[in-house]
Amino acid sequence: MNDENIRLQKVLAAAGMGSRRACEVLIGEGRVSVDGEPVLEQGRRVDPETAVIRVDGLRVTTSTTRVYLALNKPKGMVSAMSDPDGRPTVGDLVIDRKERLFHVGRLDADTEGLLLLTNDGELAHRLSHPSYEVPKTYLAEIIGPVQRDVGKRLRAGILLEDGPVKVDSFKLVDSSANKVLVEVVLHEGRKHVVRRLLSEVGHPVQSLVRTAIGPVYLGSHRPGRLRNLSPQEVAALYALVGL
């Protein structure tokens, strides 16, 4: 056993699962597993950087070196860690951090909203890979009025120049005069896909904001601001992509 390993209840408490006493109760109730095996003994020691720890089947983030951030990307910022043309980038916001972070997915410069930043390569890969079909939610302001069959057409699928695309859901959120706010959920990651879809059905996008990636929501923090994901949000992302 590595002398630097730490008692499991202490690791769980540091990961935000409650007080040490509460974590001891979780262990005693058989709700905690380490590397796929249930743990009942209180004295178990683990390496928080390598052990895969789950509570009630959900993975707990115990590494002290991994970083999970949510960014409200402002309009005009490039989804890149650097830019040869000198444009403002996502990387500018984390340039002083010691960790080597990368962004999960992209948003075009004219689109605002949620981006995830992390140094967890496996999670980032799965969240970005089309085979995991991670849903993304957008709010789009479009020119109305919207015909009743638009949602049905989008759910059935629209043929774009690079192949067919269909949305998971489409709904009207608000309308005033000829401006309409709609919510679009889809798991496609193609370039400008939401703008192209809505344009194809006769409703060019005036403004676009991504409000969620899977179980993580943009919330109310302002453009250009970062926040740490909660342990519950990270666990939900792990579960979404089978980690």
N, C-alpha and C positions, 0 to 999 in steps of 0.2 A: 504493500500500500504506500502511496505517495504521502509523505509526511505533511505536504502542503495542501492536501485535500481538506475540505471543510465539511463540518456537520451539515447534513441535509436540511434540517430545520432552519439553520442559519442562512443557508443559500436561498431557501424559499422565502424567508422573511425579507432578505435583501432584494429579492425579485418582486416584492410588493404583494405577496400572498397573505399578509397579515403578520401579527406578532409571532415571536418564536413559539409561544405556547399554542397559539391557534394553528401554527404549522405542525406542531407535534400532534395535535388532534387529527389533522388531515392525514398524517402518516399512520397514526394508530387506527384510523377508520379504513385503511387500505385504499385510499384515494390517490396515492402517489406512486408513480413508477419511475424507475431509472433504467435507461437503455432497454426498455421493453419489459422489464420485470417488476412486479409489484414489490413495494418495500413496506415492511411493518416495523422493523427495529429502529429505535430512535437514534442509535449511535452511528448509523451509516454515514460514511464520509464519501464525498464526491468531488470531482474536479469540475467546477462550474463552467469552465471554458470548453469542455469536451462532452460532458454528460448530456444525454437527451432526457430531460425531466418533464413528466406530464402530471397534471392534476386533473382528475375527472376526464382523462383522455385528451386534454388540451395541453399543447406544449408550452412550457414556461421558459421565458427568456432569462437565462442565468448568466450569460457571458458578460463580463465587465468591459470587453473590448469591442463588442458589436454596437452599432449605432443605428437607430431607426428614427427618421425624421419625416415630418409632413411639412410641405412648403405650399403656401399660396403664391403661385407664380404670377407675377404681374404681367399685364399686356406690354409687349415690346421687349421682353426678356427672352433670350434664346435658351432652349432646353439643351444645354451643353455645359461641360465643365470649363471650357475655354473656347475662344473664338478668334481666328486669325484676322478677322476684319475689325476687331475691337469693339464689337457690340456687347452690351451687358449680358451676362450669362448667369445661370444657376450657380456655377462654380464660384462666382464672385462672392456669394453669400456665405460660403463655407471655406474660403481661402485660408482663414486663420486656424482652422481645425487641424489637429494632428493626424486624424484618421483620413485614409484615402477613400473618399465617398464617391458613389456614382448614383446617377438618377435612374429610376425605374420607369421605362417608357419615355414618351415625349409629349409635349404640347407645342403646337406651332406658335410663332412669336405673337400672333394676333389673338391667341386664346389665353384666357386667365384660368387660374384654378389649381387643383390639387396635383402635386407631384410628390413622389416618395423618394427619399435619399437614404442610402444605407451602404454599409460595407459587408453585408451578408450576401455573398455571391450566389449561393444556391437559391435563397429566397428571391432575390432580384431576378435570376434567370427564369424561375418558374412563373413569377408574376408577369413577366414580359412575354413568355412563350405562348403562341396561339393555342397550343394543345390543351392548356389549362383553362382556357375560356373565362378569364377573370372579367367580371362585369365592371363597366365604367359608366358613371352617371353624369349627364351634362344638362345644363340649363341653357337654352338657346332663345335669344330674342329674334323673332322672324317677322316678316311682313304678312299680315293677315288680310282677310279672314281665312281660316283653315277649313277646307272641305271635310265633311264627315268621314270620308273614306281614306284620308291620308294615313291615319294610324294603321288601318288594316293593310294598306299597300306596303307600308314600311315593315310591318311584322311579317308579311308574306315574302318580302325580298325585292330589292331594286337592283337591276343590272347596271353596274358602273363599267367604265372602260377597262378596269382591271379585275372584273368578275362580279358575281352577285354578292349582295350584302343585305342582311335583314337585322332589324333591331329586336331586342328582347322585350322592350316596352316603349310606349309613346303615350304621353298624356298632356293635355292642356293644363297649365298652371294658372295663367292670368291673361287677361286681354283688355286693351283700352284702345279705342279708335282702330287704327289699322296695325297696331303693334300687338304681337302675341308672344307670351312666354310659354315655352314647351319644355318638358323633361324627356330626354332620350336616354335609354339604357341599352348598351350593346357591348359585346365582348371583342369586337374587331379593333385592331390597332393600326389600320392603314392610314397613310398620310391624308390629313384633311377629310377623313371619312364622314364625319358628322356634317360638315359644311357641304360636301358633295352630295350626300344623301338628301338633305333638305332642299338644296338647289334643284335636284333632279325631280322632286315632287312639287316644284313651283314656289318654294319659300326660301329665298336666299337669307342666309344668316347675317344679322346685323351685329350681334355680339354673342360670345360663347364662353361659358365657364364650366370647367369640370368640377363637380361637387363631391364625387366619391369614387374610390377605387375599391371594389369589393366592400368589405365591412368598415373601411376607414372613410370618414366624412371630413369635408373641408372645414366645417364649423364656421365660427365667426371671426377667426383671426384675419388680420388685414393683409392685403397684397404685399409681398416681400418679407413676410414674417414666417419664421420656422417654429415648430414645436416638436417635442419628443412624443413619439407614439407611446400610448399606455401599454403596460404588459398585456392587458386584455385585447387591445387592437393587434399587437404582434401575434398573440396566440391565435386570434381569428384568421390572420393572414396565413399563418402556418397551416391551419386546418383547411383553409380554402384550397391550398395547392398540395395537400397531402404530405406535409412535412411533420 
